[in-house]
Amino acid sequence: MTSILTNLFDGVAYGMLLFVLACGLAVTLGLMNFVNLAHGAFAMAGGYVCMVLVNRMGWPFFAALPLAFVSAAAIGIVLERTLYRHLYARSHLDQVLFTIGLTFMSVAAVDYIQGSSRVFINLPAALQGQFDVLGVGIGRYRLMIIVICGLLTIGLQMVLAKTRFGSRLRAAVDDPRAASGLGINVPQVFAFTFAFGCGLAGLGGALSAEILGLDPYFPLKFMIYFLIVVTVGGSSSITGPFLASLLLGIGDVAGKYYVPKMGPFVIYTMMIVILIWRPNGLFGRTAAR
Amino acid sequence: MFERKQLSHKAVWAAAVAAIAGLAAVAPAKAEDSVKVGLILPMTGGQASTGKQIENAIKLYMQQNGDTVAGKKIEIILRDDGAVPDKTKTAAQELIVNDKVNFIAGFGVTPAALAAAPLATQAKIPEVVMAAGTSIITERSPYIVRTSFTLAQSSTIIADWAVKNGIKKVATLTSDYAPGNDALNFFKQNFTAGGGEVVEEVKTPLANPDFAPFLQRMKDAKPDAIFVFVPAGQGGNFMKQYAERGLDKAGIKVIGPGDVTDDDLLNNMGDAVLGTVTAHLYSAAHPSQMNKDFVAAYKKAYGNRPGFMAVSGYDGIHLIYEALKKTNGDTDGTKLVEAMKGQKWESPRGPISIDPETRDIVQNIYIRKVEKVDGELYNVEFATFEAVKDLGKTKK
């Protein structure tokens, strides 16, 4: 019984992590209709920034996390203004080719600067180890992930649903021409949203170094996972990818625990079954556009 | 001379200039006076640390021992294959046909070594394997000689040690590819023959993001120890999650071949790794004077400590030097392989030799425990199994 709960806990933590990593992609893909396969590169950038700050410059871990967010967002906004902007109106194939090229360049660049071996972020002692709650092993680090990611999700949902910026964004997505006619600065809204998504990825990259491992191949290794989250969740809201991440995280952990021989396939089987059942994803709107 | 292939234009020009200048001064080495070694290593990609270590060690050896043997100048031509066997094959072909190399050497992973094997046989030139560790490699060509190790060597020894030291129940966690399966099978064979029991067997996918569920399964199986083989680079992740999940506090030890505590990464793994017992061919903390000098020279030149890949490269180039000495500079491939058979020398890792029958390495396997020495983590050797042959050859 307790091992079921421990697995559930691990699965939730893993799912939350996937969500923070992938939700920026859900935003660009779903809201802005842009296929950004280089999304993982921003996560990796955040991870490496955090590693350099903590390991080489002695920053405390919790101070470095916001900076991972800020730096990935800054890189995002620079690239958005200089490169991505020109591709919004292009076909999806052009976008895929462009962003996959960007991914390979980021891999080579990080390999050149930091070397190809895997790096770790030195964690404070308070985040290491496990404690028991009624016999259920709770990892401190994973608990922290759940707390941070949970708060972020609530915050995101509030911003999108309740604030003026949220309604501008939704308007800009639904009909950019009408939105700009009403005086909404659509490019600015997109740029900001894009940067925010990149920032979230950067934060996710920093958080995931401990669990997933951080090396220059990160953007390629996890691209599939991000895409699964977005396709399964549907990309028309934040709730879809969130629930999809949780489902996949729990399914992946449980699959590896209970049927280790089938472990790596569980996540893909789930994806296939869900997509046959609901081709637009769990929460996709049926061909809204 | 030690240069990358890309620089060859420069090298040609430099040689031309030197040749003109050389009319008045010392004449440069003529083509037939040089011996070319085609070094194929993963210099990019996930295995790049292997390539880097071997390249460093070879450079170091050539600085220490000069680049001339038996009147011949040794020229190294380095090619990057990124550990992709197709690229290995192309690189080997080009080196043999265009550059007319006398040796091919390196090979970071088993598929790479196997891809080059038929070419070595056809061209009748020695293939010196300096990294890849699956047993079958040397059976694939009579021209293959190995200076690294086989997984059977370390896996059988750690099994024997575990049986003798009161470890009765073991759970295994190995990566699901050829070397991982080699490690698992040889461990199981000796461990169960000695009366031990494997209570849980998990194969993890090679590109495995998270060990958590596998480790939870290990913890619930309550073994005395976990036998682990994961490829270089994943060891750190494994050890961190092992500690996070409290397996160390539950009294479950980690044992395995020494790949999981590779010197290259060991010092960054944190204190959770303390007490891990592994069987392996080399530790940077090996107490011989020769090794102390080797480690000091390597650290001075490259700023970090050498791992078992570095020492395999160091011994590989040594073997090439010795073979040339024995043939008196004759570069006939068959004669060179003959000259390598039965070679015996003192390496930084201890005494080693080349088995004349299998052309594979015979070496001491050491049982080591991770301890803190001067504030750094090291594999400290405490028992030695002498002159271990590869036990994984096909039974005839």
Chai-1 contact restraints between the chains, C-beta under 6 A:
chainA,res_idxA,chainB,res_idxB,connection_type,confidence,min_distance_angstrom,max_distance_angstrom,comment,restraint_id
A,S3,B,D220,contact,1.0,0.0,6.0,A-B,restraint_1
A,D10,B,A212,contact,1.0,0.0,6.0,A-B,restraint_2
A,S116,B,A48,contact,1.0,0.0,6.0,A-B,restraint_3
A,S117,B,S49,contact,1.0,0.0,6.0,A-B,restraint_4
A,R118,B,G233,contact,1.0,0.0,6.0,A-B,restraint_5
A,Q130,B,G246,contact,1.0,0.0,6.0,A-B,restraint_6
A,G139,B,E244,contact,1.0,0.0,6.0,A-B,restraint_7
A,I211,B,D210,contact,1.0,0.0,6.0,A-B,restraint_8
A,L212,B,P209,contact,1.0,0.0,6.0,A-B,restraint_9
A,G213,B,N237,contact,1.0,0.0,6.0,A-B,restraint_10
A,V253,B,P213,contact,1.0,0.0,6.0,A-B,restraint_11
A,K256,B,P213,contact,1.0,0.0,6.0,A-B,restraint_12
A,Y257,B,P213,contact,1.0,0.0,6.0,A-B,restraint_13
A,Y257,B,Q216,contact,1.0,0.0,6.0,A-B,restraint_14
A,Y257,B,R217,contact,1.0,0.0,6.0,A-B,restraint_15
A,P260,B,V202,contact,1.0,0.0,6.0,A-B,restraint_16
A,P264,B,P205,contact,1.0,0.0,6.0,A-B,restraint_17
